[in-house]
Amino acid sequence: MRSEMLSSILSDLNGSSADIEASAVLSTDGLMIASMLPSGMDEDRVGAMSAAMLSLGDRTSEELARGALEQVLIKGDHGYILMTHAGKDAVITVLAKPNARLGLIFLDVRRAAENIAKII
């Protein structure tokens, strides 16, 4: 039941913008909870990388006195990776196209994260 609800939230998120290519909900230690990833993408690798980047972001934000971490954004030649906390124990990771309208994606991801936090 819970995984169906999370998958529904991810499906809605992916459908909210043509710029969003994939999304996943992970535990803060990198275990995949639900995902809508392309078939060739390794869920374990996405989980491990997301957990590592979020941990580093948390520590950096704290050490440089920037307050509580809200999100981690990575930009590469082929697009963006956005990681946002979804409550205390989960993270939502989103892959977006290179020309994505980030403002709209930030808003959609924040809404999805709030809904996920209620479930988890």
Residue frames relative to the residue before (quaternion, step in Angstrom):
aa qw qx qy qz dx dy dz
M 1.0000 0.0000 0.0000 0.0000 0.00 0.00 0.00
R 0.6846 0.4761 -0.2864 0.4718 3.58 0.83 -1.01
S 0.6712 0.4935 -0.3139 0.4554 3.60 0.88 -0.86
E 0.6162 0.5350 -0.3458 0.4631 3.60 1.09 -0.64
M 0.6498 0.5104 -0.3118 0.4691 3.58 1.01 -0.81
L 0.6584 0.4976 -0.3059 0.4746 3.57 0.98 -0.84
S 0.6418 0.5150 -0.3214 0.4686 3.58 0.98 -0.81
S 0.6279 0.5331 -0.3278 0.4626 3.58 1.06 -0.73
I 0.6422 0.5089 -0.3203 0.4755 3.59 0.99 -0.82
L 0.6626 0.4947 -0.3067 0.4712 3.60 0.95 -0.86
S 0.6314 0.5312 -0.3293 0.4590 3.58 1.01 -0.78
D 0.6499 0.5025 -0.3071 0.4805 3.57 0.99 -0.86
L 0.6387 0.5282 -0.3188 0.4597 3.56 1.00 -0.85
N 0.6796 0.4849 -0.2940 0.4654 3.58 0.82 -0.97
G 0.6938 0.4731 -0.2693 0.4714 3.58 1.08 -0.70
S 0.5610 0.6378 -0.3787 0.3676 3.59 1.22 -0.36
S 0.8003 0.0753 -0.0227 0.5944 3.59 1.17 -0.49
A 0.4558 -0.6749 0.5086 0.2793 3.54 -0.97 0.85
D 0.5955 0.5907 -0.3504 0.4168 3.58 1.27 -0.32
I 0.6318 0.5047 -0.3397 0.4803 3.61 1.21 -0.36
E 0.2225 -0.8122 0.5331 0.0818 3.55 -0.66 1.18
A 0.8014 -0.0571 0.0829 0.5895 3.58 1.07 -0.69
S 0.0185 -0.7888 0.6139 0.0233 3.55 -1.27 0.39
A 0.0405 -0.7908 0.6108 0.0032 3.53 -1.26 0.48
V 0.2469 -0.7100 0.6348 0.1787 3.52 -1.30 0.50
L 0.0267 -0.8084 0.5865 -0.0433 3.55 -0.79 1.09
S 0.5005 -0.5730 0.5275 0.3780 3.52 -1.27 0.31
T 0.6326 -0.5555 0.3696 0.3931 3.58 -1.16 0.43
D 0.6781 0.4460 -0.3072 0.4969 3.60 1.22 -0.25
G 0.6773 -0.5712 0.2632 0.3817 3.59 1.24 0.42
L 0.5050 0.6394 -0.4434 0.3736 3.62 1.19 0.14
M 0.4473 -0.7035 0.4905 0.2539 3.56 -0.84 1.03
I 0.1941 -0.7766 0.5919 0.0943 3.57 -0.87 0.99
A 0.7556 -0.1517 0.1238 0.6251 3.59 0.97 -0.91
S 0.0192 0.8228 -0.5675 0.0220 3.57 -1.07 0.62
M 0.1099 -0.7110 0.6873 0.0999 3.46 -1.42 0.42
L 0.1867 0.7985 -0.5325 0.2097 3.53 0.47 1.31
P 0.6042 -0.5349 0.4291 0.4059 3.60 -1.20 0.41
S 0.6534 -0.5766 0.3334 0.3596 3.57 -1.10 0.71
G 0.7223 0.4516 -0.2640 0.4523 3.62 0.99 -0.64
M 0.5812 0.6037 -0.3685 0.4023 3.58 1.25 -0.10
D 0.3985 -0.7349 0.5103 0.2015 3.57 -0.85 1.05
E 0.4062 -0.7415 0.4842 0.2252 3.60 -0.52 1.19
D 0.6423 0.5319 -0.3296 0.4425 3.59 0.96 -0.81
R 0.6552 0.5052 -0.3070 0.4703 3.57 0.99 -0.82
V 0.6290 0.5209 -0.3297 0.4736 3.59 0.97 -0.83
G 0.6637 0.5161 -0.2978 0.4522 3.57 0.93 -0.90
A 0.6845 0.4891 -0.2849 0.4594 3.56 0.85 -0.97
M 0.6721 0.4919 -0.2977 0.4667 3.58 0.90 -0.90
S 0.6498 0.5181 -0.3189 0.4557 3.58 0.94 -0.86
A 0.6609 0.5043 -0.3091 0.4619 3.58 0.90 -0.90
A 0.6593 0.5131 -0.3102 0.4537 3.58 0.94 -0.86
M 0.6874 0.4763 -0.2863 0.4676 3.58 0.87 -0.92
L 0.6560 0.5060 -0.3214 0.4586 3.58 0.96 -0.77
S 0.6294 0.5274 -0.3268 0.4678 3.57 1.02 -0.79
L 0.6622 0.4953 -0.2939 0.4793 3.57 0.95 -0.89
G 0.6445 0.5213 -0.3132 0.4635 3.57 1.00 -0.80
D 0.6250 0.5353 -0.3253 0.4658 3.58 1.01 -0.86
R 0.6961 0.4798 -0.2733 0.4588 3.54 0.83 -1.02
T 0.6531 0.5173 -0.3105 0.4577 3.58 0.95 -0.88
S 0.6537 0.5196 -0.3057 0.4575 3.56 0.92 -0.92
E 0.6690 0.4920 -0.2856 0.4783 3.55 1.01 -0.84
E 0.7017 0.4899 -0.2733 0.4393 3.58 0.80 -1.03
L 0.7425 0.3740 -0.2140 0.5129 3.59 1.07 -0.69
A 0.4756 -0.7294 0.3955 0.2921 3.56 1.29 0.51
R 0.3715 0.7241 -0.4926 0.3082 3.57 0.88 0.99
G 0.5780 -0.6015 0.3731 0.4061 3.60 1.24 0.12
A 0.7562 -0.3601 0.2822 0.4679 3.53 -1.32 -0.28
L 0.4978 -0.6652 0.4763 0.2878 3.55 -0.97 0.90
E 0.2184 -0.7718 0.5848 0.1210 3.56 -0.94 0.91
Q 0.7990 -0.1516 0.1327 0.5666 3.56 0.89 -0.91
V 0.2567 -0.7037 0.6359 0.1861 3.51 -1.37 0.34
L 0.0693 -0.7930 0.6052 0.0067 3.57 -0.85 1.00
I 0.0596 -0.7776 0.6260 -0.0039 3.54 -0.85 1.04
K 0.1145 -0.7869 0.6041 0.0523 3.56 -0.90 0.94
G 0.0328 -0.7845 0.6191 -0.0122 3.52 -0.88 1.04
D 0.7337 -0.4152 0.3001 0.4463 3.57 -1.28 0.07
H 0.7726 0.3595 -0.1666 0.4960 3.57 1.07 -0.77
G 0.8090 -0.2441 0.1146 0.5224 3.58 1.16 0.35
Y 0.5780 -0.5951 0.4645 0.3100 3.50 -1.41 -0.23
I 0.1466 -0.7100 0.6759 0.1326 3.50 -1.37 0.43
L 0.0549 -0.7971 0.6010 -0.0182 3.55 -0.75 1.10
M 0.0520 -0.7885 0.6128 0.0006 3.57 -0.85 1.02
T 0.0145 0.7986 -0.5978 0.0686 3.54 -0.82 1.04
H 0.5015 -0.6283 0.4967 0.3272 3.58 -1.04 0.76
A 0.1111 -0.7462 0.6530 0.0671 3.54 -1.14 0.76
G 0.7703 -0.1150 0.0319 0.6264 3.54 0.47 1.23
K 0.7264 -0.4474 0.3072 0.4218 3.56 -1.31 -0.17
D 0.8023 0.3552 -0.1388 0.4592 3.57 1.02 -0.80
A 0.7525 0.3456 -0.2058 0.5215 3.60 1.21 0.05
V 0.2119 -0.7429 0.6278 0.0955 3.49 -1.38 0.48
I 0.1924 -0.7355 0.6311 0.1543 3.54 -1.13 0.66
T 0.1207 -0.7778 0.6157 0.0364 3.55 -0.88 1.03
V 0.0681 -0.7997 0.5964 -0.0130 3.56 -0.86 1.03
L 0.1968 -0.7426 0.6296 0.1156 3.55 -1.06 0.84
A 0.0413 -0.8191 0.5715 -0.0281 3.58 -0.76 1.08
K 0.6117 -0.5750 0.4168 0.3486 3.54 -1.26 0.54
P 0.6670 -0.5454 0.3361 0.3805 3.60 -1.19 0.52
N 0.7557 0.3507 -0.2012 0.5153 3.62 1.02 -0.70
A 0.2517 0.8138 -0.4904 0.1841 3.57 1.20 0.48
R 0.4082 -0.6522 0.5795 0.2687 3.53 -1.24 0.61
L 0.2739 -0.8360 0.4563 0.1336 3.53 0.05 1.36
G 0.5920 0.5865 -0.3793 0.4019 3.61 0.98 -0.67
L 0.6830 0.4708 -0.2768 0.4850 3.56 0.92 -0.92
I 0.6463 0.5129 -0.3219 0.4644 3.56 1.00 -0.78
F 0.6151 0.5378 -0.3489 0.4590 3.62 0.96 -0.78
L 0.6656 0.5064 -0.2979 0.4602 3.57 0.91 -0.92
D 0.6808 0.4869 -0.2881 0.4652 3.59 0.87 -0.96
V 0.6576 0.5015 -0.3094 0.4695 3.58 0.99 -0.84
R 0.6314 0.5286 -0.3395 0.4546 3.60 0.96 -0.78
R 0.6512 0.5050 -0.3108 0.4736 3.59 0.96 -0.84
A 0.6557 0.5046 -0.3075 0.4700 3.58 0.93 -0.89
A 0.6432 0.5263 -0.3202 0.4546 3.59 0.97 -0.85
E 0.6390 0.5194 -0.3271 0.4636 3.59 0.99 -0.77
N 0.6668 0.4918 -0.2954 0.4757 3.58 0.98 -0.85
I 0.6372 0.5185 -0.3216 0.4708 3.58 1.02 -0.76
A 0.6360 0.5393 -0.3280 0.4439 3.59 0.95 -0.88
K 0.6338 0.5333 -0.3354 0.4487 3.62 1.03 -0.67
I 0.6891 0.4800 -0.2682 0.4721 3.57 1.10 -0.74
I 0.7253 0.3977 -0.2254 0.5146 3.56 0.96 -0.89
